[in-house]
Amino acid sequence: MKREDKAGGEGGLEALMQGIGNAARAAQRELSLADSAQRNGALMAMAGALRGRTQAIIAANAGDIEDARRNGRPAAFIDRLMLDGKRIEAMAAGLEAIADLPDPVGRTLAEWTRPNGLRIARVCVPLGVVGMIFESRPNVAADAGGLCLKSGNAAILRCGSESLRSVAAIHAGLTEGLSNARLPEAAISLVPVPDRDAVGLMLAGLGGTIDVIIPRGGKGLVARVQAEARVPVFAHLEGICHVYIDKAADLEMARRIVVNAKMRRTGVCGAAECLLIDRAAPHLVKPLLEALIAAGCEVRGDAALQQADARVRPASEADFGHEFLDAVIAAKLVDGVTGAIGHIARFGSDHTDAIVTEDRATAEWFLARVDSAIVLWNASTQFADGAEFGMGAEIGIATGRFHARGPVGLEQLSTFKYVVHGSGQTRAP
Amino acid sequence: MKREDKAGGEGGLEALMQGIGNAARAAQRELSLADSAQRNGALMAMAGALRGRTQAIIAANAGDIEDARRNGRPAAFIDRLMLDGKRIEAMAAGLEAIADLPDPVGRTLAEWTRPNGLRIARVCVPLGVVGMIFESRPNVAADAGGLCLKSGNAAILRCGSESLRSVAAIHAGLTEGLSNARLPEAAISLVPVPDRDAVGLMLAGLGGTIDVIIPRGGKGLVARVQAEARVPVFAHLEGICHVYIDKAADLEMARRIVVNAKMRRTGVCGAAECLLIDRAAPHLVKPLLEALIAAGCEVRGDAALQQADARVRPASEADFGHEFLDAVIAAKLVDGVTGAIGHIARFGSDHTDAIVTEDRATAEWFLARVDSAIVLWNASTQFADGAEFGMGAEIGIATGRFHARGPVGLEQLSTFKYVVHGSGQTRAP
């Protein structure tokens, strides 16, 4: 039985979505042939259009904010949703910064000549059509749309229903920019209806028109995407990042790194959620706990840690492998680097883990055996970020093992093909 | 309701398969830390063990062959299944050749230093556990097992029920080699039962223990794997390879390339299945048709082509986009390079397509616009092969856009992680 919905019946929604998929696919073909100057021109025009539409965007956003308030959404939600002149300027500047990045499309990644004279090149090409599913932050539309355009990919944006007015206003600026640069507007398409079933249709790939899905949002969204998607997904479900302080750590450095890894920003996926301290280094325990607590962090640990500092609260088993995204950290004594590696293998999320030590051999042991997307020696886990890696900008962080691992930037939004130049070669029987 | 099956009930099969997955995962951890010499030592020992077991392997194979004959399997099937001293020696030599290849594990793919002094390296690491699902060719066990071992991956081999005795005998040689090199035997595991449900369990990922599935076999197998797998798949469903002969082609070269692309071996995925000739080059049509027909190829084409050579048989619409894997080719006149690109976009399978022309601009236009894993200019499509690309050996060819595209060799069986060396860096607020 067909159900009615806002897009005019199930068939209506399906037809609408398939139309978006087909148009994006066609636009992508055109985009992949547009030269660098044309794509960069569109990015600059998009930035200009966002600036020119600042008032309209703020007005649209006000409607979303009002609804969110009426629906009793928490302050953090409303802060993520809110747009002002400063945030709109940041979006525009972000698009200009993307235009300034080197063009990945057409870059020769490797090239070699075979004994028979065949010249084989691995050439960077766009992935295709990116399905971007996000929640309340409207700026994702501009950031993701810009990165996809730069890398020759078409984007299909699907935002949370509560930010649809804001995103539609931003999207109007993006398509104005595309149109100014004579690129197809469908290169950045927006799902214009709030129907939840649209997500399911995208996860099924819209009849082969979507090549990859990138979710941005809470754990519930990412988990659903990972469970249901029939196309590849670039995502991380959570960032359970560990900092292991080895007995050979420099105390000053350990203190600085632990406090930064946890407290610089507690809501980012690269924030540390668990502190592991070498059992053989009792002299490090008290000062590290003190530093965290002094910085406003709640520390949860076992009896030994509570004995070291009475302000440590008892940890439950559930505190390990938990993403607090808050000023809370689980802490534990472990049996040296081997104990740390075992703990991370059991409780980590393959995201980012760090060791602090002055002992090179211990560090190399850790770096080789912790199988996370990012492993660091004597540096804060908060460096888990495309811009910090020098990629210019990122569309997300992936913890899968395929294609994109770690920050997803322009290079990870690209694939390659083999281009072979011959002079009449045939293959021997 | 539970069904009985050969593995002792559904629970029995599930438990068996999960046990294989868990053991492979544990073995992979050990493997990823084994050094190059140990993995190469195992490959050499495996080669020796296969040679030492030649008689036992031939005896086991005789049982499979006898059953296949009794079941009325066609001659081509029995040829694929058959093992003799020469084929066993080829497997052993193949393992030695893999040992000689450079080690991908631990290779630094890229390295750069950030302004804050962080040194970021992208380091090659194994993918993990590879599920290899294949049909009647028993040699796939040695080839795939060897490539996985070399690249630090564990392999779970699942062969067709009709080759199980042969593969089990080969597998015994592989595990003997692993054991001699003191590597875990589960690094190359064999599904020891013929139950078809084992495939479904592997496609579901065996509780997260399988990282990638590689199918090798007929279109039915690959289609099932692509439709049902819940983990990434490296595969090509079919190779609908095109050769486009441009009006600016050199006739001699065109003739040589077309005949080789079609007729060198008709059963490989890189064999041409469709000949496209520029409508503006009537002088090329007759000699190319004659050359193909003289080489024993059936040509199917429209009225214009039948007029050029009366031996051309009428083509139906279904002949285009069809993988003949035989001495048959579909042929068509197209409106220049644009017509060829359009035809390939509609009927191709993203595998391998070639242009023959002396005109560089036309060639570049074709190479940029045909979005297949491999595009060639003035060379035969039969070069679509890992060894011909200089990769040493391949485990298959992939037409997906992610991670592995084209020949799947050691590099494509690897992923990477970011290893960051710091000196106490913390991230600015």
Chai-1 contact restraints between the chains, C-beta under 6 A:
chainA,res_idxA,chainB,res_idxB,connection_type,confidence,min_distance_angstrom,max_distance_angstrom,comment,restraint_id
A,R114,B,G390,contact,1.0,0.0,6.0,A-B,restraint_1
A,L118,B,A379,contact,1.0,0.0,6.0,A-B,restraint_2
A,I120,B,F389,contact,1.0,0.0,6.0,A-B,restraint_3
A,L127,B,R401,contact,1.0,0.0,6.0,A-B,restraint_4
A,D211,B,R401,contact,1.0,0.0,6.0,A-B,restraint_5
A,P232,B,F402,contact,1.0,0.0,6.0,A-B,restraint_6
A,M253,B,G424,contact,1.0,0.0,6.0,A-B,restraint_7
A,R256,B,T426,contact,1.0,0.0,6.0,A-B,restraint_8
A,N260,B,T426,contact,1.0,0.0,6.0,A-B,restraint_9
A,R264,B,R427,contact,1.0,0.0,6.0,A-B,restraint_10
A,L367,B,V419,contact,1.0,0.0,6.0,A-B,restraint_11
A,A373,B,K417,contact,1.0,0.0,6.0,A-B,restraint_12
A,I374,B,Y418,contact,1.0,0.0,6.0,A-B,restraint_13
A,V375,B,V419,contact,1.0,0.0,6.0,A-B,restraint_14
A,L376,B,V420,contact,1.0,0.0,6.0,A-B,restraint_15
A,W377,B,H421,contact,1.0,0.0,6.0,A-B,restraint_16
A,N378,B,G422,contact,1.0,0.0,6.0,A-B,restraint_17
A,N378,B,S423,contact,1.0,0.0,6.0,A-B,restraint_18
A,N378,B,G424,contact,1.0,0.0,6.0,A-B,restraint_19
A,A379,B,L118,contact,1.0,0.0,6.0,A-B,restraint_20
A,A379,B,V420,contact,1.0,0.0,6.0,A-B,restraint_21
A,A379,B,G422,contact,1.0,0.0,6.0,A-B,restraint_22
A,A379,B,Q425,contact,1.0,0.0,6.0,A-B,restraint_23
A,S380,B,T426,contact,1.0,0.0,6.0,A-B,restraint_24
A,S380,B,R427,contact,1.0,0.0,6.0,A-B,restraint_25
A,Q382,B,R427,contact,1.0,0.0,6.0,A-B,restraint_26
A,F383,B,R427,contact,1.0,0.0,6.0,A-B,restraint_27
A,F389,B,I120,contact,1.0,0.0,6.0,A-B,restraint_28
A,G390,B,R114,contact,1.0,0.0,6.0,A-B,restraint_29
A,R401,B,L127,contact,1.0,0.0,6.0,A-B,restraint_30
A,R401,B,D211,contact,1.0,0.0,6.0,A-B,restraint_31
A,R401,B,T415,contact,1.0,0.0,6.0,A-B,restraint_32
A,F402,B,P232,contact,1.0,0.0,6.0,A-B,restraint_33
A,F402,B,H403,contact,1.0,0.0,6.0,A-B,restraint_34
A,H403,B,F402,contact,1.0,0.0,6.0,A-B,restraint_35
A,H403,B,H403,contact,1.0,0.0,6.0,A-B,restraint_36
A,G406,B,Y418,contact,1.0,0.0,6.0,A-B,restraint_37
A,T415,B,R401,contact,1.0,0.0,6.0,A-B,restraint_38
A,K417,B,A373,contact,1.0,0.0,6.0,A-B,restraint_39
A,Y418,B,I374,contact,1.0,0.0,6.0,A-B,restraint_40
A,Y418,B,G406,contact,1.0,0.0,6.0,A-B,restraint_41
A,V419,B,L367,contact,1.0,0.0,6.0,A-B,restraint_42
A,V419,B,V375,contact,1.0,0.0,6.0,A-B,restraint_43
A,V420,B,L376,contact,1.0,0.0,6.0,A-B,restraint_44
A,V420,B,A379,contact,1.0,0.0,6.0,A-B,restraint_45
A,H421,B,W377,contact,1.0,0.0,6.0,A-B,restraint_46
A,G422,B,N378,contact,1.0,0.0,6.0,A-B,restraint_47
A,G422,B,A379,contact,1.0,0.0,6.0,A-B,restraint_48
A,S423,B,N378,contact,1.0,0.0,6.0,A-B,restraint_49
A,G424,B,M253,contact,1.0,0.0,6.0,A-B,restraint_50
A,G424,B,N378,contact,1.0,0.0,6.0,A-B,restraint_51
A,Q425,B,A379,contact,1.0,0.0,6.0,A-B,restraint_52
A,T426,B,R256,contact,1.0,0.0,6.0,A-B,restraint_53
A,T426,B,N260,contact,1.0,0.0,6.0,A-B,restraint_54
A,T426,B,S380,contact,1.0,0.0,6.0,A-B,restraint_55
A,R427,B,R264,contact,1.0,0.0,6.0,A-B,restraint_56
A,R427,B,S380,contact,1.0,0.0,6.0,A-B,restraint_57
A,R427,B,Q382,contact,1.0,0.0,6.0,A-B,restraint_58
A,R427,B,F383,contact,1.0,0.0,6.0,A-B,restraint_59
